[in-house]
Amino acid sequence: MALLRKSAPRGVPRPEPVPTGPARKAQVEASIPVAVEIAGQWAWRILAVTGALVVFGLLIVNLKEIVIPFMVALLISALLVPFVNFLRRNGLPKWLSIVIALVVFIVVVGGLIFLVVVQVRAGLPDLEKRSVSAYTNFRTFLKTSPLQVTDSQYNSYLAQIGKAIQSDSKNLASGALTIGTSGLHLLTGALLVLFSTIFLLIDGTGVWRWVTKLFPRRARTAVDGAGKAGWLTLTTFVRVQVFVAAVNAVGIGLFAFFLGLPLAIPIAIVVFLASFIPVVGAIATGVIAVAIALVYVGPIQAVIMLGGVLGVHLLEAHVLQPLVMGTAVKVHPLAVVLGVAAGSYVAGIPGALFAVPILATINVMFTYVASGEWRALSKRRAEEDAAATVLETT
């Protein structure tokens, strides 16, 4: 039998055995370039984080009737908490401080709405006269312009518009139902905002402790510190944004008043409310003021109004944003503009309103966690827990 065995020719090396099991795995891993391995590890982590964010975003979209009122309540609470703390430092009990803060907030907001209604009702007759005059001037312009639109052509265009409205009467009826449903949602959202604000003012610290306990024990110190840093940024942002909105409203409102625009005070109030959307809000409402000046006053006044809007915008962009808002938000102005655009694209007006506060808060929270400041506190708390455990056992 030994003679039947074939032996390899002398001088020819025998093939090495193919590794299996852990040795095969180690050989494959050693053959992968380091750059590819690092890129692969980053890729699956990025995919996991992206998937979690997508699921979280879909959850928010499906629960927007609850999420949006709660976020509005967060902004209101961030505005009122410093005032409540001020009242408590001056000797008032907690419940009375909360009641006074809520009453002051409701009176201010209600006063602004009442002022707009009163101004609109008072200026409505003059506005109707100016509207008729503007309509007549517009028809005269169409006749004398190179377009040479005659009265018959103009009437035919109006008739076509009327037919289009009649053909879409079903859509208008469904729209009326939608408005009714939206009104019910608005009332429900207002109640949710009120109750959420009350509970956040009463026991916001307890709510945050409950949220912190949802995380693993080792991560609670970092989460708690990041949340407190984010809350401080949010409260500072809201107070500073109120100041910036007031400057925008006063500036544009004064230009509208001295140019003789109708409803100058409502324009200023609308600018104030819209300025809570940084950078974009004041410009959008300023364009409305320019359009009103063009229609009801004249082209020269419209150009002056445009210059006033641009001047207020430059004041906000080059003075208020870097010096005042920069210390609160700590986000680059380009990121602010892109964040507002992305938020409005995803969620409309609520997205534009909450984009910058969310960016600022998340930026501060991630910066706090990445800085590692929480490690010493976590270590000290662990030592205290260990000492307390030893005392209990002894």
C-alpha positions in Angstrom: 0.0 0.0 0.0 2.9 2.4 0.7 4.1 1.9 -2.8 0.7 2.9 -4.2 0.9 6.2 -2.4 1.8 9.1 -4.6 4.4 11.4 -3.1 4.9 14.9 -4.3 7.9 15.5 -6.5 10.9 16.8 -4.7 11.4 20.6 -4.7 7.7 21.3 -5.2 6.2 23.0 -2.0 3.0 21.5 -0.7 -0.1 23.9 -0.7 -0.8 25.4 2.7 -4.0 24.3 4.3 -7.0 26.7 4.0 -7.7 28.2 7.4 -11.2 27.7 8.9 -13.2 29.2 11.7 -11.6 32.1 13.7 -8.4 31.9 11.7 -10.3 32.4 8.5 -12.2 35.3 10.0 -9.0 36.9 11.2 -7.4 36.5 7.8 -10.4 38.2 6.0 -10.3 41.1 8.5 -6.6 41.5 8.0 -7.1 41.7 4.2 -9.5 44.6 4.5 -7.9 48.1 4.3 -8.2 50.2 7.5 -9.9 53.0 5.6 -12.6 50.7 4.3 -13.1 49.2 7.7 -13.5 52.6 9.4 -15.8 53.8 6.6 -18.0 50.6 7.0 -18.3 51.1 10.7 -19.3 54.7 10.3 -21.7 53.8 7.5 -23.8 51.4 9.6 -23.9 53.7 12.5 -25.0 56.6 10.3 -27.7 54.4 8.8 -28.9 53.4 12.3 -29.0 57.0 13.5 -30.8 58.0 10.3 -33.3 55.3 10.7 -34.0 56.2 14.3 -34.5 59.9 13.2 -36.8 58.9 10.4 -39.0 56.8 12.8 -39.0 59.7 15.3 -39.9 62.2 12.6 -42.8 60.0 11.4 -44.0 59.6 15.0 -44.0 63.4 15.4 -45.8 63.9 12.0 -48.6 61.5 13.0 -48.9 63.1 16.5 -48.5 66.7 15.4 -51.8 67.7 17.0 -50.1 66.9 20.4 -46.5 67.6 19.6 -47.0 71.2 18.3 -49.1 72.4 21.3 -46.5 70.8 23.6 -43.6 72.6 21.9 -45.6 75.9 22.0 -46.0 75.3 25.7 -42.3 74.7 26.0 -41.6 78.1 24.4 -44.1 79.9 26.6 -42.7 78.2 29.7 -39.2 79.2 28.8 -40.5 82.8 28.6 -42.4 82.7 31.8 -40.1 80.6 34.1 -37.7 83.5 34.7 -40.6 85.8 35.6 -42.1 83.2 37.9 -38.7 82.8 39.6 -38.4 86.6 40.0 -41.8 86.7 41.7 -40.9 83.9 44.0 -37.6 85.6 45.0 -39.7 88.5 46.0 -41.7 86.5 48.6 -44.7 85.4 46.6 -45.8 81.7 46.9 -45.3 79.5 43.9 -49.0 79.1 43.0 -49.5 82.9 43.1 -46.4 83.5 41.0 -47.6 81.1 38.3 -51.1 82.6 38.2 -49.7 86.1 37.9 -47.3 85.1 35.1 -50.1 83.3 33.2 -52.5 86.2 33.6 -49.9 88.7 32.4 -49.1 86.6 29.4 -52.8 86.2 28.4 -53.5 89.9 28.9 -50.6 90.9 26.7 -51.5 88.5 23.9 -55.2 89.2 24.2 -54.4 93.0 24.2 -52.4 92.7 21.0 -55.3 90.8 19.3 -57.8 93.3 20.6 -55.8 96.2 19.3 -55.5 94.6 15.9 -59.3 94.0 15.8 -60.1 97.6 16.9 -57.6 99.1 14.4 -59.0 97.1 11.5 -62.6 98.0 12.4 -61.7 101.7 12.7 -59.8 101.8 9.5 -62.2 99.6 7.4 -64.2 102.5 5.9 -61.1 104.4 4.8 -59.6 101.1 3.6 -62.7 100.4 1.4 -62.4 103.9 -0.2 -58.7 103.4 -0.9 -59.4 99.9 -2.3 -62.0 101.3 -4.7 -59.6 104.0 -5.7 -56.7 101.5 -6.2 -59.0 99.3 -8.2 -60.0 102.2 -10.5 -56.4 103.2 -10.9 -55.4 99.6 -11.8 -58.1 99.4 -14.5 -56.9 102.8 -15.9 -53.3 101.5 -15.8 -54.3 98.4 -17.8 -56.0 100.6 -20.4 -53.1 103.1 -20.9 -50.3 100.5 -20.5 -48.8 98.7 -23.6 -51.2 95.8 -22.8 -54.2 98.0 -23.9 -56.7 95.9 -22.0 -60.2 97.2 -22.9 -63.3 97.1 -20.6 -64.8 94.2 -22.6 -61.6 92.1 -22.2 -61.4 93.0 -18.6 -65.0 92.0 -18.0 -64.5 88.7 -19.9 -61.5 87.9 -17.6 -63.7 88.6 -14.6 -66.4 86.3 -16.0 -63.9 83.5 -16.5 -62.7 83.9 -12.9 -66.3 83.7 -11.8 -67.0 80.6 -13.7 -63.8 79.0 -12.3 -65.1 79.8 -8.8 -68.5 78.3 -9.5 -66.9 75.2 -11.0 -64.9 74.8 -7.8 -67.9 75.3 -5.5 -67.6 71.8 -4.2 -64.0 72.4 -3.3 -65.0 75.6 -1.5 -67.6 73.7 0.5 -65.1 71.1 1.5 -62.8 73.9 2.3 -65.4 75.4 4.6 -65.7 72.0 6.4 -61.9 71.9 6.7 -61.9 75.4 8.2 -64.5 74.2 10.8 -62.4 71.2 11.6 -59.3 73.3 11.8 -61.2 75.6 14.2 -62.0 72.6 16.5 -58.3 71.5 16.3 -57.3 75.1 17.1 -59.4 75.1 20.2 -58.1 71.7 21.3 -54.6 72.8 20.7 -55.1 76.0 22.7 -56.4 73.9 25.7 -53.4 71.6 25.4 -51.0 74.5 25.3 -52.7 76.0 28.4 -52.6 72.8 30.4 -49.1 71.8 29.3 -47.8 75.3 30.3 -49.4 75.1 33.7 -48.0 71.7 34.5 -44.5 72.7 33.2 -44.5 75.7 35.4 -45.7 73.7 38.4 -43.5 70.7 38.1 -41.2 71.0 35.1 -38.3 69.8 37.2 -40.2 66.6 38.1 -41.1 66.0 34.5 -37.5 66.3 33.5 -36.4 63.9 36.3 -38.9 61.4 34.9 -37.5 61.8 31.4 -33.9 61.3 32.7 -34.9 58.0 34.4 -35.9 56.6 31.0 -32.1 56.5 30.1 -29.6 53.9 31.4 -28.1 54.8 34.8 -24.6 55.4 33.5 -26.0 58.0 30.9 -28.3 59.9 33.3 -25.7 62.4 34.4 -24.8 63.3 30.9 -28.5 63.5 29.8 -29.3 65.6 32.9 -26.5 68.1 32.3 -27.2 68.3 28.6 -30.9 69.0 29.3 -30.2 71.7 31.8 -27.8 73.4 29.3 -30.4 73.1 26.5 -33.1 74.6 28.8 -30.8 77.6 29.7 -30.2 78.2 26.0 -33.9 77.9 25.2 -34.9 80.4 27.9 -32.2 82.9 26.8 -33.3 82.5 23.1 -36.9 83.2 23.8 -36.2 86.4 25.8 -33.7 87.7 23.3 -36.1 86.9 20.4 -38.8 88.9 22.1 -36.4 91.9 22.1 -35.4 91.4 18.4 -39.1 91.0 17.4 -39.9 94.3 19.2 -37.1 96.1 17.4 -38.3 94.8 14.1 -41.9 95.8 14.8 -41.1 99.3 16.0 -38.8 99.9 13.0 -41.2 98.8 10.3 -44.2 100.1 12.1 -42.7 103.6 12.3 -41.9 103.6 8.6 -45.5 102.5 7.8 -46.9 105.2 10.1 -44.9 108.1 8.7 -45.6 107.0 5.1 -49.3 107.1 5.8 -50.0 103.4 5.3 -53.4 102.2 6.4 -53.4 99.9 9.4 -49.8 100.7 10.5 -50.3 99.3 14.0 -51.7 96.0 12.8 -48.7 95.8 10.4 -46.3 96.3 13.4 -48.1 93.7 15.4 -47.9 91.2 12.6 -44.2 91.9 12.1 -43.7 91.4 15.9 -45.4 88.0 15.8 -43.7 86.9 12.5 -40.3 87.9 13.8 -40.3 84.9 16.1 -39.2 83.1 12.9 -35.6 84.6 12.8 -34.4 86.4 9.8 -37.2 85.2 7.5 -40.3 86.4 9.4 -39.5 90.2 9.4 -38.7 90.1 5.7 -41.9 88.2 4.7 -44.1 90.6 6.7 -42.1 93.6 5.4 -42.9 92.5 1.8 -46.6 92.7 2.8 -46.0 96.3 4.1 -44.3 97.2 0.8 -47.3 95.7 -1.2 -49.8 97.7 0.9 -47.7 100.9 0.3 -47.7 100.2 -3.5 -51.4 99.7 -3.7 -52.8 102.2 -1.3 -50.2 105.0 -1.2 -47.9 105.1 -4.3 -44.7 103.7 -5.9 -42.4 106.3 -4.3 -43.7 105.4 -0.8 -43.4 101.7 -1.6 -39.7 102.2 -2.5 -39.2 104.1 0.8 -41.0 101.3 2.6 -38.7 98.8 0.9 -35.7 100.7 2.0 -37.0 100.8 5.6 -37.6 97.0 5.6 -34.1 96.4 4.2 -32.7 98.8 6.8 -34.4 96.9 9.7 -33.2 93.6 8.2 -29.6 94.8 8.0 -29.9 96.0 11.6 -31.1 92.6 12.7 -28.5 90.7 10.6 -25.4 92.8 11.4 -26.1 94.1 14.9 -28.8 92.2 16.7 -28.0 88.7 15.5 -24.2 88.8 16.1 -24.2 90.8 19.3 -27.5 89.8 21.0 -28.8 86.6 19.4 -25.3 85.1 18.8 -24.7 84.7 22.6 -28.1 82.9 23.0 -28.3 80.7 19.9 -24.6 80.0 19.1 -25.6 78.9 15.6 -24.1 80.4 12.4 -26.6 82.7 10.6 -26.3 80.5 7.5 -27.4 77.5 9.6 -30.3 79.6 10.9 -31.5 80.4 7.4 -31.1 76.8 6.2 -32.8 75.5 9.3 -35.8 77.8 8.9 -36.1 76.8 5.2 -35.9 73.1 6.0 -38.3 73.4 8.9 -40.9 75.3 6.7 -40.5 72.7 3.9 -41.0 69.8 6.3 -43.7 71.2 8.7 -44.8 74.6 7.3 -45.1 77.5 9.7 -44.6 75.4 12.9 -41.4 74.0 11.4 -40.1 77.4 10.6 -41.0 78.6 14.1 -39.4 75.7 16.0 -36.4 75.2 13.7 -34.0 77.7 15.3 -34.8 76.8 19.0 -34.4 73.1 18.2 -31.1 73.8 16.4 -29.8 75.9 19.2 -30.9 73.5 22.0 -29.5 70.4 20.2 -26.2 72.2 19.4 -25.7 73.1 23.1 -26.7 69.6 24.3 -24.3 67.8 22.0 -21.5 70.2 22.8 -22.0 69.6 26.5 -21.9 65.8 26.1 -18.9 66.0 23.8 -17.0 68.2 26.2 -17.0 65.5 28.9 -17.8 67.9 31.7 -20.3 65.5 33.1 -17.7 62.7 33.7 -16.4 64.2 36.9 -19.9 64.7 38.2 -20.9 61.1 37.2 -17.8 59.8 39.0 -18.6 61.7 42.1 -22.2 60.6 42.1 -21.1 57.0 41.7 -18.7 57.3 44.7 -21.5 58.8 46.7 -23.9 56.0 45.8 -21.2 53.4 46.7 -20.6 55.1 50.1 -24.4 55.2 50.7 -24.6 51.5 49.9 -21.8 50.7 52.3 -23.5 52.6 55.1 -26.7 50.8 54.5 -25.1 47.4 54.6 -23.2 48.2 57.8 
